[in-house]
């Protein structure tokens, strides 16, 4: 008896590897079974830890973090809860156990592994948008505030009415920039 490997698993592993994300498999399954599954989905045999108890999963996450790596742990069972809590980002498969779902920071509502890649891609997209908004608002205000305060008076003067409108424009432009996230498209994984 064995669990079926999800059909999208190999494509997701390839996609993550193409993004320079190292994929590990930490499982309680027997080493032989783990090697076969890792081979099927394209996980490096050196990145497989098999026959691991829940405490061992936690220790594996700690080892990876001690090496300076950021760790996202994906799990669905009660055995995964300690590792989900310890990881930088714990992702619970929504079809899993309640304790895993309660422990994780992110819950993937479907059992589709493509959502792992989508979650990581979306988080990078959002963080990039935050950085863009921050740089825009900082630059805009670095120029606008001294101008509105009269620092360049009498050479350049901005009446209070226009200064207020300029500040409102700054806020509106950041909100409009953030609204561009509505056009986010998940990565195509094949």
C-alpha positions in Angstrom: 0.0 0.0 0.0 1.2 3.5 -0.8 -0.1 7.0 -1.2 -0.4 8.3 -4.7 2.0 11.0 -5.8 0.0 14.1 -6.8 0.1 14.4 -10.6 1.3 18.1 -10.4 4.2 17.3 -7.9 7.0 16.9 -10.5 6.0 20.1 -12.4 5.9 22.1 -9.1 9.3 20.8 -8.0 10.7 21.7 -11.4 9.1 25.2 -11.2 10.5 25.8 -7.7 13.9 24.6 -8.8 13.8 27.0 -11.7 13.3 29.8 -9.1 16.4 28.7 -7.2 14.3 27.2 -4.4 15.7 24.1 -2.9 13.0 21.5 -2.4 13.4 19.0 0.5 11.2 16.0 1.3 11.1 15.3 5.0 8.8 12.3 5.6 8.0 9.6 8.1 7.9 7.1 5.3 10.5 4.4 4.9 13.7 5.4 3.1 13.1 3.2 0.1 9.6 4.6 -0.5 11.0 8.2 0.0 13.7 7.6 -2.6 11.3 6.3 -5.1 8.9 9.2 -4.6 11.8 11.7 -4.7 13.0 10.2 -8.0 9.5 10.4 -9.5 9.1 14.1 -8.7 12.7 15.2 -9.3 13.9 15.9 -5.7 17.6 15.6 -5.2 18.3 12.4 -3.2 20.6 14.5 -0.9 17.5 16.5 0.0 15.5 13.6 1.3 15.1 12.8 5.0 13.1 9.6 5.5 11.8 7.7 8.5 11.6 11.0 10.4 9.4 11.4 13.5 7.7 14.8 14.2 10.6 15.9 16.4 13.0 15.0 13.5 11.0 17.2 11.1 11.4 20.1 13.6 15.1 19.4 13.9 15.5 19.4 10.1 13.8 22.8 9.8 16.2 24.1 12.5 19.2 22.7 10.7 18.2 24.4 7.5 17.6 27.7 9.3 21.0 27.4 11.0 22.6 27.2 7.6 21.0 30.7 6.9 18.2 29.4 4.7 14.7 30.7 4.8 12.4 27.7 5.2 8.8 27.3 4.0 7.4 24.0 5.3 4.3 22.4 3.6 2.4 19.8 5.6 -1.0 18.4 6.3 -0.8 16.2 9.3 -0.5 16.3 13.1 3.1 15.1 12.7 3.9 18.3 10.7 2.6 20.8 13.3 5.9 21.4 15.1 7.8 21.9 11.9 5.0 24.2 10.5 5.3 26.3 13.6 9.2 26.5 13.5 9.5 27.3 9.8 9.7 30.9 8.5 6.5 30.2 6.7 4.3 27.2 7.5 1.9 26.2 4.7 -0.9 23.8 5.6 -2.8 21.9 3.0 -6.4 22.8 3.7 -7.6 19.2 3.3 -5.3 18.2 6.2 -5.6 17.9 10.0 -7.0 20.8 12.0 -3.9 21.0 14.1 -1.7 21.6 11.0 -4.1 24.2 9.8 -4.1 26.0 13.1 -0.3 26.0 13.3 0.5 27.3 9.9 0.7 30.9 8.8 -0.7 30.1 5.3 -3.5 27.6 4.6 -3.7 26.4 1.0 -7.5 25.8 0.6 -7.2 23.1 -2.0 -5.0 20.1 -2.0 -3.2 21.3 -5.2 0.5 21.7 -4.8 0.6 24.4 -7.5 -0.8 26.6 -4.8 2.6 26.4 -3.1 4.3 28.0 -6.1 1.4 30.5 -6.4 1.7 31.5 -2.8 5.5 32.1 -3.0 5.1 34.0 -6.3 2.3 36.1 -5.0 4.2 37.0 -1.8 7.2 38.1 -3.9 4.9 40.2 -6.1 3.3 41.9 -3.1 6.6 42.6 -1.5 7.9 44.1 -4.7 4.8 46.3 -4.9 5.4 47.5 -1.3 9.0 48.4 -2.1 7.9 50.3 -5.2 5.2 52.2 -3.2 7.7 53.0 -0.4 10.3 54.3 -2.8 7.7 56.4 -4.7 6.1 57.8 -1.5 9.5 58.5 0.1 10.9 60.3 -3.0 7.6 62.2 -3.6 7.6 63.4 0.1 11.3 64.1 0.2 10.6 66.7 -2.5 7.1 67.8 -1.6 7.4 68.3 2.2 10.3 70.8 2.0 8.6 72.6 -0.8 5.3 72.8 1.1 7.2 73.9 4.3 8.6 76.9 2.4 12.2 75.7 2.5 12.9 77.1 -0.9 11.0 80.4 -0.3 11.0 82.8 -2.1 12.5 80.9 -5.1 9.8 78.2 -5.0 6.7 78.4 -3.0 3.8 76.0 -2.8 0.5 77.5 -1.4 -1.1 75.4 1.4 -4.0 74.5 -0.7 -1.8 72.9 -3.4 0.4 71.3 -0.7 -2.7 69.5 0.7 -3.7 68.4 -2.8 -0.2 67.2 -3.5 -0.3 65.1 -0.3 -3.7 63.6 -1.3 -2.2 62.8 -4.7 0.6 61.0 -3.0 -1.8 58.7 -1.1 -4.0 58.1 -4.0 -1.1 57.2 -6.3 0.1 54.6 -3.7 -3.4 53.1 -3.5 -3.7 53.0 -7.3 -0.3 51.3 -7.5 -1.4 48.7 -5.0 -4.6 48.1 -7.0 -2.5 46.9 -9.9 -2.2 43.7 -7.8 -5.7 42.9 -9.1 -4.1 41.9 -12.4 -1.8 39.3 -10.8 -1.7 36.0 -12.7 -0.4 32.8 -11.1 2.6 31.3 -12.7 2.0 28.8 -15.4 3.3 25.5 -14.2 3.7 22.7 -16.7 
